[in-house]
Amino acid sequence: MKNYLVLDFQVSPVEPGRDILLALLDNLGYDSFEESPKGLKAYILEEDFNAEELEALPLFNGEEFEISYSSEKLETINWNEEWERNYEPVSLEQRLLIRAPFHSISGSYDHEIVIEPKMSFGTGHHHTTRLMAKAMFDLDFKGKKVLDMGTGTGILAILAQQLGATDIDAIDNFEWAVENTAENAERNQADKVKAEWGDAALLTGRNYDMILANINRNVLLEDMKAYVDTLASGGSILFSGFFAHDFELIDEEAQNQGLEFRHRIEEERWQCVHYQKP
């Protein structure tokens, strides 16, 4: 099982130091970030952490900012317990409700997804999950074959079936995420969702009408060709998991792969972009 480190950075002055640090860390392969009162928390796979590379950043060697950090291994978390203790259901207006079995609800929604996240990321609270769901409602999934890359808890794969997709491959490189997706698919009667363990190497020879890729900038850039090679002519692909300042990199690679830009939406600097293959 892959382990994560969480690095807690203290930056003074916090602004603009925090934004500068975030942009620099994003270039070093850090997967996600959380703002803190005195700086920033950043998450990276333990195997990818390089202290020398980190401390060579300009912020550590200039006089404009004071910066320090501590690191610790991110313990394996039972996300089901965390969610039950800390979170409320997530709704996108009346279109979608994402909740756990223990949540009581009122009102009616066009779509409802019940999940127990266990050890998987993806409770619906992150900006990128909401952005992807919003973008999905503007696309036609009826009768389509769909790839959900980096599926996590399987929320987007399950939503794809609810929107009419008839064949969905939900892939993640964490085995426990695959197990969780399979459980959540069964819980939501999403019998068209097939959960698989692996990465872009699985895609050789496959074909999809639509692709959902909510991962992170570095993986998107590295694997975009593999995604595009599997996408049918006229098919749509949604990218998310990156910040606004990374859009130009994503867009440049998308154009290099022959994709045509259609639309993008943003929430608190997180981006979701829709492309189409001619």
C-alpha positions in Angstrom: 0.0 0.0 0.0 1.3 3.5 -0.9 1.8 5.9 2.0 1.5 9.6 2.1 3.4 12.3 3.9 1.8 15.5 5.1 4.1 18.6 5.3 2.9 21.5 7.4 4.5 24.7 6.2 4.8 27.9 8.3 5.3 30.9 6.0 5.8 34.6 7.0 4.3 36.8 5.6 1.5 34.3 4.8 0.4 36.3 1.8 1.7 36.1 -0.9 4.1 33.5 0.5 1.4 30.8 0.6 0.4 31.2 -3.0 4.0 31.2 -4.2 4.8 28.1 -2.2 1.7 26.3 -3.5 2.7 27.0 -7.1 6.3 25.7 -6.5 5.1 22.6 -4.7 2.6 21.8 -7.5 5.6 21.6 -9.8 7.3 19.1 -7.5 4.5 16.6 -7.7 2.6 17.3 -4.5 -0.9 15.9 -4.9 -3.2 18.1 -2.8 -3.1 21.1 -0.5 -4.9 22.5 2.4 -4.6 26.2 3.5 -3.8 26.7 7.2 -3.8 29.9 9.3 0.0 30.2 9.2 0.7 28.6 5.8 -0.1 25.5 4.0 -0.4 21.7 4.4 0.8 19.7 1.4 0.4 16.0 0.6 2.8 13.8 -1.3 3.5 10.1 -1.7 6.3 9.1 0.7 8.3 7.6 -2.2 8.2 10.8 -4.1 9.4 13.1 -1.3 12.8 14.7 -1.8 13.9 17.0 1.1 16.9 18.4 -0.8 14.8 19.3 -3.8 12.2 20.9 -1.5 14.8 23.0 0.4 16.4 24.2 -2.8 13.3 26.2 -3.6 13.8 30.0 -3.7 11.5 30.6 -0.7 14.0 28.7 1.5 17.0 30.6 0.4 15.8 34.2 0.0 15.3 37.0 2.5 11.8 37.9 1.5 10.1 35.1 3.4 10.6 33.1 6.6 9.6 29.5 6.0 9.8 26.3 8.0 8.1 22.9 7.9 7.5 19.7 9.7 6.5 16.4 8.2 4.8 13.2 9.3 3.5 10.1 7.8 -0.2 10.3 7.1 -1.7 7.4 9.0 -4.2 5.2 7.2 -7.5 6.8 8.0 -10.9 5.2 8.1 -12.7 7.8 6.0 -16.1 6.4 7.0 -15.5 7.3 10.6 -14.0 10.7 9.7 -17.0 11.5 7.5 -19.5 10.4 10.0 -17.8 12.6 12.7 -17.2 15.7 10.6 -19.2 16.0 7.4 -22.7 16.8 6.2 -24.3 15.6 3.0 -23.3 17.3 -0.2 -25.8 18.7 -2.6 -25.6 20.4 -6.0 -28.8 22.4 -5.9 -31.6 19.9 -6.6 -29.6 17.9 -9.1 -27.5 15.7 -6.9 -27.3 14.6 -3.3 -24.2 12.7 -2.0 -24.7 11.2 1.5 -23.8 8.4 3.8 -26.3 5.8 5.0 -26.5 7.4 8.4 -27.5 10.8 7.0 -31.2 11.7 7.3 -32.4 13.9 4.4 -35.3 16.1 3.4 -36.3 17.4 0.0 -36.1 15.8 -3.3 -33.2 15.4 -5.7 -32.8 14.3 -9.3 -30.0 12.0 -8.4 -28.8 10.5 -5.1 -25.6 8.7 -4.3 -25.1 6.9 -1.0 -21.4 6.1 -0.2 -19.2 4.9 2.6 -15.8 6.2 1.8 -13.8 4.0 4.2 -10.1 4.5 3.2 -10.8 6.1 -0.2 -10.6 9.8 -1.0 -13.8 11.3 -2.5 -16.6 12.2 -0.2 -18.0 14.8 -2.6 -16.8 17.6 -0.5 -13.7 18.4 -2.5 -14.0 21.2 -5.1 -12.9 19.0 -8.0 -15.6 16.3 -7.3 -18.3 19.0 -7.4 -16.8 20.6 -10.5 -16.7 17.2 -12.3 -20.3 16.4 -11.3 -21.5 19.9 -12.5 -19.8 19.4 -15.8 -21.2 15.9 -16.3 -24.8 17.2 -16.1 -24.1 19.2 -19.3 -23.1 16.1 -21.3 -25.1 13.3 -22.8 -24.1 10.0 -21.2 -27.0 7.9 -22.6 -25.8 4.6 -24.1 -22.1 5.7 -23.7 -19.1 3.7 -22.7 -17.2 5.7 -20.0 -13.8 5.6 -18.3 -13.5 7.0 -14.8 -9.8 7.3 -14.2 -8.7 7.7 -10.5 -12.2 6.7 -9.4 -11.6 7.0 -5.6 -15.0 6.1 -4.0 -16.7 5.7 -7.4 -18.9 8.7 -7.1 -18.4 9.9 -10.7 -18.7 6.4 -12.1 -22.0 5.8 -10.3 -23.3 9.2 -11.5 -22.3 8.3 -15.0 -24.6 5.3 -14.9 -27.4 7.3 -13.3 -27.0 9.7 -16.3 -27.5 6.9 -18.7 -24.0 5.3 -19.4 -24.3 1.6 -20.1 -20.7 0.5 -19.6 -18.3 2.2 -17.1 -14.7 1.2 -16.3 -13.7 2.7 -12.9 -9.9 2.5 -12.5 -7.7 3.4 -9.5 -4.1 2.5 -8.6 -5.0 2.0 -4.9 -6.4 -1.4 -4.3 -8.6 -0.3 -1.3 -10.1 2.4 -3.5 -11.1 -0.3 -6.1 -12.7 -2.4 -3.3 -14.6 0.7 -2.0 -15.8 1.6 -5.5 -17.1 -1.9 -6.0 -19.0 -1.7 -2.6 -20.4 1.7 -3.4 -21.5 0.7 -6.9 -23.4 -2.3 -5.4 -24.9 0.0 -2.7 -26.3 2.3 -5.5 -27.4 -0.5 -7.8 -24.8 0.7 -10.3 -24.4 -2.7 -12.0 -22.7 -1.2 -15.1 -19.7 0.0 -13.1 -16.6 -2.3 -13.2 -13.9 -1.4 -10.7 -10.3 -2.2 -11.7 -7.0 -1.9 -10.0 -4.2 -0.3 -12.2 -3.1 2.7 -14.1 -3.0 4.0 -17.7 -1.2 0.8 -18.8 -4.6 -0.9 -18.6 -6.0 1.2 -21.4 -4.1 -0.3 -24.4 -6.6 -1.4 -27.0 -9.7 0.0 -25.2 -12.2 2.4 -26.6 -14.4 4.9 -24.7 -17.1 7.5 -25.7 -16.4 9.6 -22.6 -13.5 9.9 -20.1 -13.5 11.4 -16.6 -10.1 12.1 -15.2 -10.1 13.8 -11.8 -6.5 13.1 -10.6 -3.7 15.7 -10.5 -1.8 17.8 -12.9 1.3 15.6 -13.2 -0.6 12.4 -13.8 -2.9 14.1 -16.4 0.1 15.4 -18.3 1.9 12.1 -18.2 -1.1 9.9 -19.2 -3.0 12.3 -21.4 -1.9 10.5 -24.6 -3.1 7.2 -23.3 -6.5 8.7 -22.5 -6.8 10.3 -25.9 -5.7 7.2 -27.7 -8.7 5.4 -26.2 -11.3 8.1 -26.9 -13.6 7.8 -29.8 -13.9 10.5 -32.4 -16.4 13.0 -31.2 -15.9 11.9 -27.6 -15.7 14.1 -24.6 -13.1 14.2 -21.8 -13.2 16.0 -18.5 -10.0 16.9 -16.6 -9.9 18.1 -13.1 -7.6 18.0 -10.0 -5.4 21.0 -10.9 -5.3 24.7 -10.1 -6.0 27.7 -12.3 -2.3 28.5 -12.8 -1.8 25.0 -14.3 -4.5 25.4 -17.0 -2.0 26.6 -19.6 0.1 23.4 -19.2 -3.0 21.2 -19.4 -4.3 23.1 -22.4 -1.0 23.0 -24.2 -0.8 19.2 -23.8 -4.4 18.8 -24.8 -3.8 20.7 -28.0 -0.7 18.6 -28.7 -2.9 15.5 -28.4 -5.4 17.0 -30.9 -8.2 17.8 -28.4 -10.5 20.8 -28.9 -11.3 23.0 -26.0 -15.0 23.3 -25.1 -15.5 24.8 -21.7 -14.0 25.2 -18.2 -15.4 26.0 -14.8 -13.6 27.0 -11.6 -14.2 26.8 -7.8 -11.7 28.4 -5.4 -8.8 28.1 -7.9 -9.6 24.5 -8.8 -10.4 23.8 -12.4 -12.5 21.4 -14.5 -12.0 21.5 -18.3 -14.1 19.9 -21.0 -12.3 18.8 -24.3 -13.6 17.0 -27.3 -11.8 14.8 -29.8 -12.5 15.7 -33.4 
